Amino acid sequence: MPVFPNLVPPSSITIQSVVDYCRAVDPACNPILPAGGYNGEPAITWANDVLQKILFQGMNWRWNTSYIPLFLTNCLQQDYISNITDIGWYTNSYIIDINNSTNTNNLAPKPIRGLEVNRAMGVTPFANFPTQTCFILNSVANFGTWTPNTAYPCPYGVAAAPATPICQIVDANSNMLFLDTAPMGLNTSSPGYPNNNSTPPVAPNSPYGITGSVAPVLPPNSPPGTQILDGTVTWTVANPNGYAARFNPLPGLGGLCWLVWTEYQRKAPKWTSLQNTISPIPDDYAFLFRQGFLAKCLQAAGSKNAQAAYQQWEEQIDQSLKASTREISEYGLIPDNSMSENSGSMTCFPAGPSSPFASNFQYF
């Protein structure tokens, strides 16, 4: 369970040290590289190009893995905006039956379902438990409409997901506002809804409540993370350049509330100074960055060694990718439902090992 969802692995190597290395190993680099200080071009641009190429590979680098802070689903809400801005692509995603009480006294783990991560998905009216996910821009997500004195009941700590309006709106100044459930700090150890007469768990730092009589409005371009109290509801400003999670099917009304746990590969950050370290590339992969940077320099200098340097870099990338696949990525195919010719009766369940005949257009 992630504790520090966006922790970037540290590096002790700066871009300047790589520049110094290239100047030392091949004199052809000297005329085109800065001798020192903060006059960083063209070295900074080349460094960003090398980083982007390394992270562009179709490999889930462990050192480039991050997590979306865990959040709750709401019934009949497909899209969930956020302040995450560095998603390159999803690698794994899971939903946790957060209200399940099987973890009481360590009787059993909470049920967890794997989600299929997709490149893109359209909108859907079908509701069941989610089986697929992707990420989209916040700006193209579906938003709700604010109404006064409206209840936004918390779906944690109850037997079934309550009827909740879409928990994201746009205020009069075009700020995107959402109910941020990540600060609730829920995880697989959180108490579930009791199956006896004991007191249901209390949701800490809950943003849910009842709206006031006047619509919430913040100044234009309010900073992401800014909060505003609306009656007893707490709205949080989302980054307009952030990403939203999208699910298919919609979480069902009166069904389960899910805690979403998603892993992703970060897209390349933008370096702006020679004093920047080469994070997220860790020190034990620094050789890959140094060789790529050297190849870039020699190409720009028109050196006769450029082609050999670039070929060596490509070989190192290939070797690094192969080294990263030494372990088997084991994912079991365990159907959640028994196979049935009439599996298409689950109108929202995508075709898969347990439902080979499923279709959103089949009814039995």
KOLZAZA-101088 format. One record per atom (N, C-alpha, C, CB): z, x, y; residue in three letters. Coordinates in pm, whole numbers, plus 50000, padded with zeros to 5 digits. Each point is the difference from the previous one (the first is absolute). Glycine has a CB too. Example, Ala and Ser with C-alpha at 12.3 -4.5 7.8 and 13.67 -1.06 7.14 Angstrom:
<pts>
507805131949431ALA;500004991150119ALA;500005009050120ALA;501254981149883ALA;498035015450222SER;500065008250119SER;500734992350109SER;497855011849937SER;
</pts>
This chain:
<pts>
500005008449881MET;500004991650119MET;500005008850124MET;501224981649876MET;497795017150213PRO;499925008850115PRO;501174998350095PRO;497534999249978PRO;502995012050070VAL;501084999950098VAL;499475004550136VAL;501685004749818VAL;497485005850183PHE;499395004750123PHE;498504997349989PHE;501795018050035PHE;497764970250008PRO;498654995549965PRO;498875008150059PRO;500974978049983PRO;499245029050128ASN;498905007350062ASN;500365014650025ASN;499254978750106ASN;501505027249801LEU;500405013950013LEU;498825009249974LEU;502334993949930LEU;497335014650167VAL;498905009349986VAL;500545013249946VAL;498734989050190VAL;500725016249700PRO;500495012849947PRO;499885010950104PRO;499344993049768PRO;501705015150249PRO;499965010450103PRO;499105011649959PRO;502304993550071PRO;497195013650027SER;499245012249976SER;500485010650099SER;497984986849916SER;502055025550040SER;500425011050088SER;498825007450060SER;502065002349863SER;496724993250105ILE;498795007150041ILE;499364992850118ILE;499645008449764ILE;500114999050343THR;499354994250117THR;498505002749998THR;502135002850130THR;497154989349951ILE;498575002450013ILE;499765013850060ILE;499584975350028ILE;501285028850065GLN;499855013250062GLN;500075011149895GLN;501014991050212GLN;499885007549689SER;500105010449897SER;498735000649916SER;502484996849994SER;496874991949986VAL;498744999849926VAL;498895006450084VAL;500724979149878VAL;499295018250253VAL;499055006550090VAL;500175015249994VAL;500024979850151VAL;501235024849855ASP;500275014549994ASP;499515005949868ASP;501984996850150ASP;498204995749741TYR;499555004649869TYR;498485002049999TYR;501944988049891TYR;497325002350161CYS;498545000849999CYS;499505011550087CYS;499894975349962CYS;500755026850151ARG;499615011250086ARG;500235013349931ARG;500544986350202ARG;500475014249713ALA;500345012549933ALA;499095003049881ALA;502344996550072ALA;497264993149853VAL;499255002549876VAL;498515001550023VAL;501734987349880VAL;497745007550231ASP;498565001250024ASP;499755001350151ASP;499484986549790ASP;500085025150256PRO;499765002150144PRO;498994990250060PRO;500525023949964PRO;498664969849952ALA;499034990450053ALA;500674988250066ALA;498425007049823ALA;502844990550144CYS;500724988650057CYS;500515002950141CYS;500644993349769CYS;499505019350268ASN;500655003650126ASN;499354993950124ASN;500675020949890ASN;498014979450122PRO;499414994950125PRO;500144985050020PRO;498415018549983PRO;501834974149911ILE;500004985450013ILE;501384993749988ILE;497715000249909ILE;503325007750062LEU;501354994749983LEU;500895004350117LEU;499715000449751LEU;501204991150292PRO;500925003750107PRO;500915011449956PRO;499944976550089PRO;500295032950001ALA;500825011649967ALA;501484996549991ALA;498335014550111ALA;502084974749948GLY;501414996049995GLY;500304990050109GLY;500625022249906GLY;500624974150107GLY;500414990550102GLY;499634985849964GLY;499755017850169GLY;499884974149932TYR;499814985849977TYR;498574995450031TYR;502404996750053TYR;496695012949970ASN;498604996450020ASN;499374998149862ASN;499875012950223ASN;500264975149721GLY;499804998249858GLY;498624997149950GLY;502214992650006GLY;496825004250081GLU;498674996549951GLU;499145012549982GLU;500184977750114GLU;498935022249785PRO;499684988949908PRO;500874999549876PRO;497695001550082PRO;503365006949913ALA;500815001049878ALA;500654986749964ALA;500425024050054ALA;500074968450046ILE;500694987549971ILE;499044989949938ILE;501595004350190ILE;497204994949864THR;499014990849944THR;499665003749856THR;499064996150229THR;500745016749745TRP;499685004349864TRP;501164997149905TRP;498505017750093TRP;502724984549956ALA;501174997349916ALA;500064985349962ALA;501235018850111ALA;498514972349984ASN;499994985749970ASN;498894996449902ASN;500964995450226ASN;497875011149790ASP;498894997349907ASP;500375004149857ASP;498365003450189ASP;502295008149797VAL;500385004849867VAL;501034990649937VAL;499545023750071VAL;501454972150008LEU;501024990949949LEU;499374986949953LEU;501695010350154LEU;497414984349927GLN;499374987349964GLN;499205001149871GLN;499904994250242GLN;499425017049738LYS;499245001849878LYS;500925000749879LYS;498215011950129LYS;502904995049883ILE;500945001249888ILE;500584986349964ILE;500565023450070ILE;499844968950030LEU;500604986949974LEU;498954989549966LEU;501855006050155LEU;496884997049872PHE;498944990549969PHE;499694999749851PHE;499055003950227PHE;501425006049698GLN;499745000449856GLN;500594987749931GLN;499985025250007GLN;499394970749884GLY;500494988249928GLY;501185003449911GLY;497714990550006GLY;503325015250051MET;501185004149923MET;501254994950071MET;498805020749912MET;502104973550009ASN;501284995750055ASN;500935012150005ASN;499694976349912ASN;500165032050192TRP;500875011750013TRP;501464995550007TRP;498165012750118TRP;502684992949798ARG;501414996150003ARG;500635002850135ARG;500145004549755ARG;499475006950303TRP;500605003850127TRP;499484991950118TRP;500295022749907TRP;498744968750068ASN;499484991650107ASN;500324985249976ASN;498185016750038ASN;502724980549868THR;500374986449967THR;501064994750096THR;499455004549761THR;500414983250280SER;501014993550083SER;500204985849951SER;499405014450199SER;501554978549861TYR;500374986549958TYR;500074990950121TYR;501285009149803TYR;498274978850179ILE;500254989850101ILE;501434995349986ILE;497564992850001ILE;503235006850108PRO;501364994949989PRO;500024986449930PRO;500635012550208PRO;500264985849696LEU;500024988049917LEU;500234987550086LEU;500865013649806LEU;498344976150167PHE;500114987750078PHE;499904987949909PHE;499005011650199PHE;501404976749852LEU;500014987649925LEU;498744991850025LEU;502495000050011LEU;497064992949886THR;498924990350019THR;500584986650043THR;498595011949827THR;500564980150233ASN;500354986350037ASN;499004990549935ASN;501015007650221ASN;499444980849743CYS;499124990749930CYS;498784996650086CYS;501994990649877CYS;496855009350059LEU;498724996150059LEU;499575009250114LEU;500514976649936LEU;500045035550073GLN;499555009750100GLN;499255011149928GLN;501954994750154GLN;496795007349885GLN;499155009749932GLN;500085013950061GLN;498494981449940GLN;501605019750194ASP;499945012950070ASP;501365003350061ASP;497564996450048ASP;502775016749954TYR;501295004650051TYR;499775012350087TYR;501224990949797TYR;498805007350336ILE;499735011050092ILE;501195009749999ILE;498554985050144ILE;501195027249906SER;501035010449997SER;499765010050111SER;500274997149752SER;500595013150255ASN;499835011050094ASN;499495012649931ASN;501834990350139ASN;497665008449740ILE;499455011449928ILE;498585002750050ILE;501434994849797ILE;498285017750242THR;498705003250058THR;499265011149925THR;500924993150219THR;499685012549675ASP;499395011949937ASP;499534997649857ASP;501465013750144ASP;498214973949821ILE;499554997249863ILE;498585004949981ILE;501524980049988ILE;498305028649911GLY;498665004049961GLY;499464990749894GLY;500535023750056GLY;500264974649835TRP;499684990049899TRP;501244997449916TRP;497575007349994TRP;502494980649951TYR;501084996449909TYR;499815007149867TYR;500244977450113TYR;500885026749826THR;499945005849866THR;500684991049897THR;499975022850103THR;501214971949929ASN;500714991149908ASN;500754989550081ASN;500245018549827ASN;499964970050113SER;500784989850067SER;500714991449896SER;498394999950196SER;502824995649838TYR;500824992149908TYR;500704989050079TYR;500335020049847TYR;499984969250084ILE;500844989550057ILE;501224998149912ILE;497984988450103ILE;503175010249961ILE;501284999249932ILE;500594986150021ILE;500395024950031ILE;500044968949861ASP;500654986950007ASP;501415002150056ASP;498654990949802ASP;501435009550330ILE;501225004650067ILE;501184990749979ILE;498565010950169ILE;501194976149810ASN;501104990649983ASN;500474999049855ASN;499124987450194ASN;500245020149717ASN;500414999949860ASN;501355006949986ASN;497585000049925ASN;503314994049998SER;501385005049989SER;500245008049872SER;500744980550134SER;498205023449795THR;500205007349875THR;500625013750020THR;498064987849908THR;501925017350216ASN;500605013150022ASN;501514999250020ASN;497865007450100ASN;502714980549899THR;501454998550012THR;500705007149885THR;499694978150120THR;501255030649914ASN;500735007949899ASN;499055008149911ASN;501814982850002ASN;497035020850055ASN;499025008149928ASN;499554993549868ASN;501035020250103ASN;498864966449897LEU;499564993149878LEU;498565003349968LEU;501614981550048LEU;497555019550056ALA;498585003249980ALA;499405002950136ALA;499844985449792ALA;499055021950213PRO;499335002350129PRO;499364987350052PRO;499575023849935PRO;500254975650196LYS;499264988750057LYS;498545000549953LYS;501544999850203LYS;497864988749772PRO;498584999949960PRO;499115005750109PRO;500454980049858PRO;498615028550103ILE;499045006150092ILE;498594997849944ILE;501705017550075ILE;497394978350010ARG;498614998149962ARG;499135009950075ARG;500424975549952ARG;498625030249980GLY;499035008650066GLY;498914991950067GLY;500495017849834GLY;499044986850280LEU;498904993750070LEU;498755008549987LEU;501604989150161LEU;497275004449831GLU;498725007150005GLU;499695003150145GLU;499164988449789GLU;500615024450242VAL;499695003750138VAL;498495000250019VAL;502135013650017VAL;497404979150083ASN;498574998350024ASN;499625005850136ASN;500004979449857ASN;498695022950158ARG;499515005050128ARG;500024989050106ARG;498565016449879ARG;501114971450082ALA;499934988950096ALA;500164986949926ALA;498525013450153ALA;501974976649917MET;500124986449946MET;499814990150113MET;501565007749815MET;497884980950153GLY;499864989550099GLY;501224990950002GLY;497535000949971GLY;502444989250116VAL;501084990450007VAL;499894990449882VAL;500095001950253VAL;501034992249710THR;500024990749887THR;501014989050027THR;499325018449842THR;500434969350107PRO;500984989250013PRO;500874998749876PRO;498434988250151PRO;501295019849743PHE;500674998249873PHE;501375006650000PHE;497784998949887PHE;503194994550053ALA;501375005049997ALA;500485001649856ALA;500464988950221ALA;500215022149753ASN;500625002949872ASN;500865012350024ASN;498084989949859ASN;502105018650042PHE;500635012850031PHE;498885010150028PHE;502054994849855PHE;498135014150245PRO;498935009450035PRO;499665009349884PRO;500754999050238PRO;497975003949748THR;499545009349897THR;499145011250058THR;500094981449836THR;499465017050289GLN;499135009950063GLN;500455002650143GLN;498084992749855GLN;501635019250195THR;500345003250138THR;499005009850057THR;502414996049953THR;497495004250179CYS;499215009950072CYS;500615001150139CYS;497864995049867CYS;501625014150215PHE;500475000650138PHE;498844997150093PHE;501795016649939PHE;498544977250174ILE;499024996350101ILE;500585003750137ILE;499064981049856ILE;500135018450247LEU;500505002450135LEU;500914988650043LEU;497925013050056LEU;503144990450018ASN;500864989550055ASN;499184989950079ASN;501905016250010ASN;497094988650059SER;499244991450090SER;499194989349929SER;499905019150154SER;499864982549716VAL;499234989849928VAL;500884991949906VAL;497985014750015VAL;503334987149992ALA;500924992349916ALA;500104985750050ALA;501295020949948ALA;499174970349964ASN;500244986150038ASN;501374998850066ASN;498534991949810ASN;501535001050301PHE;501254998250074PHE;500384985350003PHE;499495020250141PHE;501814977449875GLY;500494986450013GLY;500054995750146GLY;501335003149793GLY;499124984850228THR;500134994350134THR;501474997650031THR;497724989349982THR;502735015650130TRP;501414998250037TRP;500254985550040TRP;500145024050075TRP;500964970649878THR;500454986850041THR;501505000650028THR;498194988649863THR;502305003450233PRO;501425000650036PRO;500894993849892PRO;499354999250240PRO;501895005749757ASN;501054994549914ASN;499534998549854ASN;500934987850200ASN;498415022849751THR;499455000049865THR;500765009849913THR;497734993650089THR;502635002049791ALA;500775008549908ALA;499085009649925ALA;501714981849976ALA;498705030850020TYR;499395010349915TYR;501065004249899TYR;498425008250187TYR;501714984349703PRO;501075002949904PRO;499755013049923PRO;500414975549979PRO;500675031749993CYS;499905012649928CYS;499744997349852CYS;501545011050166CYS;497464995449773PRO;499714997749858PRO;500855008449906PRO;497704994450068PRO;503145014349985TYR;500885008049914TYR;501334992849984TYR;498895021450076TYR;501634978949801GLY;501304994049972GLY;499944985249972GLY;500965017150142GLY;497844977949825VAL;499854985749968VAL;499294998849865VAL;499914993750248VAL;500184994649693ALA;499444998049867ALA;498484999750000ALA;502044987549940ALA;497355007250166ALA;498554999050008ALA;499575002350143ALA;499934983849806ALA;498885021650212ALA;499515003150134ALA;499894987350085ALA;498755019749908ALA;501904980050208PRO;499974988050084PRO;498694999150078PRO;502495000850018PRO;497244987450032ALA;498824998050085ALA;500225007250132ALA;499504977649892ALA;499695032650132THR;500165008450119THR;498685000750074THR;501815013549887THR;498194984650246PRO;498755002050075PRO;499535014449986PRO;500664981950163PRO;498055020549865ILE;499515013849998ILE;500825008250097ILE;497664992449940ILE;502895018750009CYS;501035007450074CYS;499405011050088CYS;501604995249816CYS;497305001650252GLN;499415009150097GLN;499204991750099GLN;499905019049832GLN;500244984450295ILE;499374992450108ILE;499455009850103ILE;501554980349962ILE;497695014550133VAL;499535007950114VAL;500544993450126VAL;497895007549877VAL;502805000450209ASP;500584993950119ASP;498964998650111ASP;502245009849939ASP;498184985050174ALA;499074996950109ALA;499375012550060ALA;501354979950049ALA;499245031849928ASN;499455012550050ASN;499325008249891ASN;501785000150174ASN;497864993149717SER;499235006049889SER;500795010249920SER;497974996450133SER;503355003549876ASN;500815008349911ASN;500094993349863ASN;501345009050196ASN;498454998849698MET;500164994949864MET;501475000949961MET;497645007149939MET;502954981650025LEU;501424999549965LEU;500154995749855LEU;500624994650239LEU;500345011649691PHE;500234996249860PHE;501485001149967PHE;497695007849938PHE;502704985549953LEU;501375001049950LEU;500065012149907LEU;500394974750019LEU;500225036050030ASP;500065012649924ASP;501174999449903ASP;498965012850192ASP;500734986549678THR;501084998949900THR;500385013449941THR;499194977249947THR;500115033750090ALA;500355013349948ALA;501435004150034ALA;497615006250020ALA;502924990850104PRO;501385004050031PRO;501064993249913PRO;499235003950231PRO;500384986049691MET;500974993749912MET;500435009549888MET;499004977750052MET;500185032649924GLY;500385010449904GLY;500094995249856GLY;501225010550183GLY;497984979949779LEU;500044994749863LEU;499335009649903LEU;500014976650090LEU;500485023849787ASN;499425008349895ASN;500344994149864ASN;500165020650146ASN;499504986249747THR;500214994549866THR;501474998249966THR;497885010649931THR;503024995550146SER;501434998649975SER;500624988650081SER;500095024349950SER;499134969450138SER;500544989150081SER;500384988249911SER;498605007450195SER;502514985849837PRO;500414988549918PRO;498944989149999PRO;502385005250052PRO;497484988349835GLY;499084988749990GLY;500724986950024GLY;498615013049839GLY;500614976150159TYR;500624986950015TYR;500884997349879TYR;498044991550137TYR;503205004449882PRO;500914998249886PRO;499614988349911PRO;501815009850138PRO;498364992249731ASN;499744989249907ASN;501294993049960ASN;497995012249916ASN;503024989450169ASN;501274993149978ASN;500474994650134ASN;500605015049802ASN;500684982750212ASN;500514993950123ASN;500475010250103ASN;500664980649864ASN;499035032250115SER;500415010150096SER;499184998850128SER;500675015249812SER;499764991550293THR;499374999050130THR;498665007450002THR;502264998150107THR;496674995749942PRO;498715006950010PRO;500115012350090PRO;498824978249964PRO;500365032050012PRO;500075012050082PRO;499584997250145PRO;499545013749796PRO;501064993450296VAL;499674998650142VAL;498945010350036VAL;502324991450053VAL;496655004450018ALA;498935009050040ALA;500435008150122ALA;498274984149907ALA;501915029150079PRO;500395008150115PRO;498845002150096PRO;501705011549858PRO;498594989250271ASN;498985002650103ASN;498804990749989ASN;500725023750001ASN;499544963849967SER;498924990449979SER;499374996050134SER;501144991649792SER;497525008550217PRO;499344995650124PRO;499754984950003PRO;498935022350013PRO;501394970849877TYR;499714985749991TYR;501004991850082TYR;499035003749772TYR;500604983950259GLY;500884991150075GLY;499254987950049GLY;501385019550068GLY;499004975650050ILE;499364988250061ILE;499525004050139ILE;501484983849869ILE;497265013150160THR;499445003750130THR;500674992550113THR;497835004949889THR;502045000550232GLY;500564993650117GLY;499084989450058GLY;501245020950047GLY;499024975350076SER;499224989450065SER;498865005650085SER;502044985850001SER;497995027650024VAL;498975006450082VAL;499345011049918VAL;501254994750215VAL;497445005949787ALA;499265009849921ALA;500355014250041ALA;498144983549972ALA;502045025549933PRO;500305014050032PRO;498785007050061PRO;501705000549814PRO;498535007150293VAL;498925007350066VAL;500525013650042VAL;498934978650079VAL;500345031949888LEU;500335013550041LEU;498935005150095LEU;501205004349781LEU;499095006350296PRO;498975005550090PRO;498775004549923PRO;501795007250157PRO;497054992649906PRO;498785004649931PRO;500155014249946PRO;498664985150150PRO;500755017249733ASN;500025013249936ASN;501425005249977ASN;497815004850107ASN;503084986349853SER;501365004249969SER;499995009949884SER;500914977950082SER;499975032349921PRO;500005010249894PRO;500294994049863PRO;500755016850169PRO;498564987949728PRO;500294995449863PRO;501475002349967PRO;497625005049931PRO;502974985250001GLY;501415000949965GLY;500914992950098GLY;499505021349891GLY;499994975450228THR;500804992450096THR;500374986549941THR;498855011750193THR;502384984149829GLN;500474987349944GLN;500324990150111GLN;500915012149800GLN;498954975150168ILE;500354989350092ILE;500674988949921ILE;498085005950156ILE;503014988849896LEU;500734989249935LEU;499454986650046LEU;502075014449983LEU;497614977249922ASP;499434986850024ASP;500904989949931ASP;497615009050017ASP;503344985250058GLY;501044992049934GLY;500815009449912GLY;498574978850004GLY;501405018949865THR;500675009249907THR;498995008049918THR;501944984249989THR;496775014750046VAL;498945007649933VAL;499785013150075VAL;498894978649917VAL;500955032350010THR;499735013150061THR;498575004049971THR;502425006849978THR;496774993950128TRP;498615004349987TRP;499895014950031TRP;499194976850062TRP;499905030149869THR;499755014150021THR;498535002050036THR;501855006349838THR;497895002350261VAL;498625002750041VAL;499335009049897VAL;500624997550243VAL;498184998749715ALA;499215008049906ALA;498995008550077ALA;500304982549820ALA;499375028950124ASN;498995008750059ASN;498634993349988ASN;501375020749944ASN;497914977550166PRO;498684993449990PRO;499015008149916PRO;500414989750223PRO;499855023249760ASN;499155008549918ASN;500585002249860ASN;499205011250208ASN;501814981049758GLY;500635001349868GLY;499234992349894GLY;502205002850112GLY;498384997449768TYR;499374993749885TYR;500894989149943TYR;498785021349949TYR;500574968649995ALA;500704988849937ALA;499705000049851ALA;499894986450214ALA;501085009049707ALA;499804998049857ALA;499454985949978ALA;501885016249942ALA;497154982649968ARG;499434986949964ARG;500154998049850ARG;498355001050192ARG;501984986749767PHE;500244996949860PHE;499114988649952PHE;502365007950025PHE;497394992349846ASN;499274989149935ASN;500614998249859ASN;497835004950134ASN;502564983049829PRO;500084987750078PRO;501165000650102PRO;499024987449805PRO;501135001650268LEU;501134998750092LEU;501294998249921LEU;498494990050176LEU;502635015449872PRO;501284996649937PRO;500234984950007PRO;500945022750063PRO;499434971549824GLY;500054985549991GLY;501204993650069GLY;498815002549789GLY;501004985350258LEU;501064992150059LEU;500994996049892LEU;498454991650181LEU;502825011149840GLY;501014996849901GLY;500005009549882GLY;499804976750070GLY;499395033949939GLY;499955009949892GLY;500985011450025GLY;497614994049960GLY;501965017950007LEU;500865011750014LEU;499745007150131LEU;500055002449753LEU;501015003650300CYS;499865009150113CYS;499885014149943CYS;501344984750156CYS;497685022849893TRP;499765013349946TRP;500335010850102TRP;498224990549854TRP;502365020250097LEU;500175012150080LEU;498845009349966LEU;502564997650007LEU;496695006650093VAL;498755007549977VAL;500255015050017VAL;498644980350081VAL;500915027249820TRP;500145014549998TRP;498615005949981TRP;502384998949904TRP;497095007850199THR;498645005149997THR;499975014850035THR;499134977350062THR;500135030449857GLU;499795014250025GLU;498585002050053GLU;501655006449818GLU;498205003450271TYR;498675002650053TYR;499835014850032TYR;499924976850094TYR;498825027049921GLN;499665013450047GLN;499814999650151GLN;498905005849779GLN;501735003650291ARG;499895000450145ARG;498635005450042ARG;502495003150018ARG;496984991250088LYS;498815006050058LYS;500405012250081LYS;498834977550007LYS;500205031050023ALA;500305012850065ALA;500564997950140ALA;498185010749867ALA;502924996050167PRO;500484999850138PRO;499085008350088PRO;502374996849922PRO;497795002250208LYS;499185007850093LYS;500855010950061LYS;498534980150049LYS;501105032549925TRP;500695011250060TRP;499465002550140TRP;500395010149774TRP;500484994050317THR;499625002150140THR;500375013750052THR;500254975850035THR;500445032349884SER;500475012950046SER;499935010249887SER;501504988850167SER;498305023849870LEU;500045010749901LEU;501405001949943LEU;498125011150118LEU;502864983449949GLN;501385001249952GLN;500364989149898GLN;500615010350219GLN;498504980049762ASN;500234990049895ASN;500025006849864ASN;498914982150140ASN;501995013349773THR;499945004649862THR;498904992549927THR;502475005750002THR;497214998949879ILE;498914993749924ILE;500494988449916ILE;498825021849996ILE;502384972950029SER;500454987849933SER;498994988950027SER;502455006950022SER;497234984749878PRO;500754997949875PRO;499675009649887PRO;500084976750065PRO;499045033149957ILE;499715009549894ILE;501225009049979ILE;497514999550055ILE;503065001049825PRO;501175008449977PRO;499615014749987PRO;501134980749887PRO;499875028150120ASP;499725014349997ASP;499295004449873ASP;502005003350141ASP;498294990349744ASP;499375004549876ASP;498544995749991ASP;502224998949890ASP;497274993350206TYR;498584996950008TYR;499385006150125TYR;500414978849874TYR;500315030250192ALA;499485006050123ALA;498745008249975ALA;502335000750089ALA;497545005149791PHE;498805007749967PHE;498754991750016PHE;501345013849842PHE;498764973350127LEU;498854991150008LEU;499574998150145LEU;500744988449791LEU;500255010250295PHE;499704998350143PHE;499465013050060PHE;501804982550016PHE;498825029049950ARG;499565012850056ARG;498545002949966ARG;502355008549983ARG;497284989149889GLN;498635002949958GLN;499014990850070GLN;500855007949779GLN;499524979450236GLY;499114990850069GLY;499825003750147GLY;500724982149842GLY;500365022050221PHE;499935003950141PHE;499165012650017PHE;502264989650041PHE;497925020049868LEU;499205012250005LEU;498514996849984LEU;501945012949907LEU;497734978250000ALA;498614996249980ALA;499414993750125ALA;500474996649757ALA;500294995050311LYS;499564993750124LYS;499705010650106LYS;501354979549945LYS;499565030150068CYS;499845010550101CYS;498755008349973CYS;502485000850029CYS;497335003149847LEU;498855008449966LEU;498694992550018LEU;501435012649839LEU;498594974450132GLN;498804992150024GLN;499654999850148GLN;500544985849801GLN;500475011850283ALA;499764999450144ALA;499555013650055ALA;501714981850018ALA;498755029049921ALA;499665013550046ALA;498645004649947ALA;502435005150011ALA;496974987149899GLY;498735003949942GLY;500135011949907GLY;498894991250200GLY;502275010449738SER;500245011549913SER;499254998649868SER;502265003050105SER;497315008449843LYS;499345000249869LYS;500984996449888LYS;498405017350086LYS;502894983149944ASN;501024996849899ASN;500364985149998ASN;500895023150027ASN;498504969250062ALA;500404986050016ALA;499744991849874ALA;499535002050244ALA;499284999649698GLN;499664991949883GLN;500945002849884GLN;497614999650073GLN;502695013249903ALA;500915003549890ALA;501414994750026ALA;498635020649955ALA;501814980050171ALA;501344995050035ALA;500104984949979ALA;500255018650166ALA;498674974449875TYR;500014985549984TYR;499964996249852TYR;498864997450222TYR;500355009849700GLN;499934997349856GLN;501365002549934GLN;497555006150000GLN;503125004450042GLN;501335002849945GLN;500984988850034GLN;499545024650019GLN;500334970050102TRP;500884988950040TRP;499744987749915TRP;500065008950234TRP;498674987949743GLU;499684988549916GLU;500575001949859GLU;497904995950135GLU;502035016349812GLU;500545002749867GLU;501524998349999GLU;498105015949956GLU;502564988450152GLN;501454998450007GLN;500394985350008GLN;500165022350113GLN;499074969749962ILE;500274985750006ILE;499874993949860ILE;499174999050239ILE;499775004749691ASP;499784994849865ASP;501145004149907ASP;497525001050038ASP;502925011549969GLN;501105004649916GLN;501304992650035GLN;498905022549981GLN;501324975050147SER;501224992850042SER;499994985749950SER;500145014650202SER;498694979149803LEU;499904986349950LEU;500254999549850LEU;498374994650182LEU;501085015149744LYS;500225000349856LYS;501455002849967LYS;497665007749968LYS;502975001150110ALA;501415002949976ALA;500874987850024ALA;499595023750066ALA;499994967850027SER;500784988050030SER;499854989249896SER;499765005450238SER;499254996049672THR;499804989949896THR;500445005149863THR;498094990750133THR;502775019749866ARG;500475005249872ARG;500864989949926ARG;499935022850096ARG;500754968449979GLU;500844989949939GLU;499254986849992GLU;502065011550087GLU;498194981249808ILE;499344987149982ILE;500654989750091ILE;499425005749761ILE;499754986750309SER;500504988650077SER;500074988149905SER;499025008950220SER;502154988149732GLU;500154989949896GLU;500344986450061GLU;500745017749838GLU;498384972950142TYR;500244986250044TYR;499764990949881TYR;499335005250241TYR;501684987849714GLY;499854991549883GLY;499334986850033GLY;502015010649904GLY;497234984250002LEU;499394986850013LEU;500844990249919LEU;497675009850034LEU;503324984350030ILE;500904990849933ILE;499854986450066ILE;501645018549940ILE;497654972049995PRO;499764987050063PRO;501304992850032PRO;497844998549878PRO;502194995150240ASP;501154991850037ASP;499974986549930ASP;500075011550221ASP;498754984749732ASN;499844987149932ASN;499255002449870ASN;500004987350220ASN;500275004249680SER;499255001149876SER;498564996250025SER;502064994849865SER;497045011350057MET;498584997150018MET;499694985949954MET;499465024349970MET;499694969150105SER;499694986149968SER;498604996850048SER;502424993650016SER;496874998349905GLU;498674995750043GLU;500074992050127GLU;499254999849764GLU;501894993650261ASN;500164991750117ASN;500735007350112ASN;499994980049853ASN;499945033350145SER;500725007450103SER;499464997050138SER;500475017849835SER;498334976750173GLY;499454996450130GLY;500774988850066GLY;497805007349921GLY;503124986250007SER;500794989450063SER;500915005650108SER;499924987149788SER;500345026150206MET;500745006450108MET;498985003150109MET;501785010049843MET;497984980650243THR;498855000550090THR;500035011750096THR;499884975849982THR;501275030850035CYS;500095010850097CYS;500125013449933CYS;501034984450159CYS;499015015949709PHE;500245012649930PHE;498685006949975PHE;502074990749892PHE;497745021850156PRO;498715006749981PRO;499765003649855PRO;500165008850231PRO;498584992549734ALA;499665004049864ALA;500615013449968ALA;497884986950013ALA;502665014549867GLY;500645012449959GLY;500334999649853GLY;500925003150230GLY;499865006649720PRO;500305000549857PRO;500644987349947PRO;500265024250026PRO;500584969150055SER;500674988149950SER;499234987250031SER;502155011850028SER;496874988950062SER;499264988050038SER;498525003450015SER;502034990650116SER;497295012349773PRO;498605004450011PRO;499054989250047PRO;500485015749821PRO;499974971750176PHE;499124989250041PHE;500404993950133PHE;499574995449762PHE;501345011350309ALA;500524994150122ALA;498934999150108ALA;502265008949943ALA;497824980950137SER;499074998250112SER;500654990750099SER;497965003749854SER;501854999250273ASN;500554991350102ASN;499324986350005ASN;500575020450129ASN;498364978249794PHE;499274987550005PHE;500104992149870PHE;498465010550162PHE;502444993949748GLN;500194993049874GLN;501234991050006GLN;498885018949879GLN;501014969350070TYR;501134990849993TYR;499994993749863TYR;499934995450248TYR;501255003849691PHE;500104994449866PHE;501044988949998PHE;499315022049900PHE;
</pts>
